[in-house]
Amino acid sequence: MQTVLVLITFTLAAGYLLKKFVWNPIFEGRQRSSGTLDGGKTKCGDKDCGCH
């Protein structure tokens, strides 16, 4: 019984680490497309005045 609980705990921990350090960075990298600091919404209009 203890072995089963240890295996379940290990599997959950390994799954969490894989999701955090492998799965999320792969898919976050594909979603980032904006190059400005405020997420693509420049506050000084259409022209690049250098204020951001």
Secondary structure in CASP SS format (residue, H / E / C, confidence):
PFRMAT SS
TARGET T0000
AUTHOR 0000-0000-0000
METHOD secondary structure of the structure
MODEL  1
M C 1.00
Q H 1.00
T H 1.00
V H 1.00
L H 1.00
V H 1.00
L H 1.00
I H 1.00
T H 1.00
F H 1.00
T H 1.00
L H 1.00
A H 1.00
A H 1.00
G H 1.00
Y H 1.00
L H 1.00
L H 1.00
K H 1.00
K H 1.00
F H 1.00
V H 1.00
W H 1.00
N H 1.00
P H 1.00
I H 1.00
F H 1.00
E H 1.00
G H 1.00
R H 1.00
Q H 1.00
R C 1.00
S C 1.00
S C 1.00
G C 1.00
T C 1.00
L C 1.00
D C 1.00
G C 1.00
G C 1.00
K C 1.00
T C 1.00
K C 1.00
C C 1.00
G C 1.00
D C 1.00
K C 1.00
D C 1.00
C C 1.00
G C 1.00
C C 1.00
H C 1.00
END
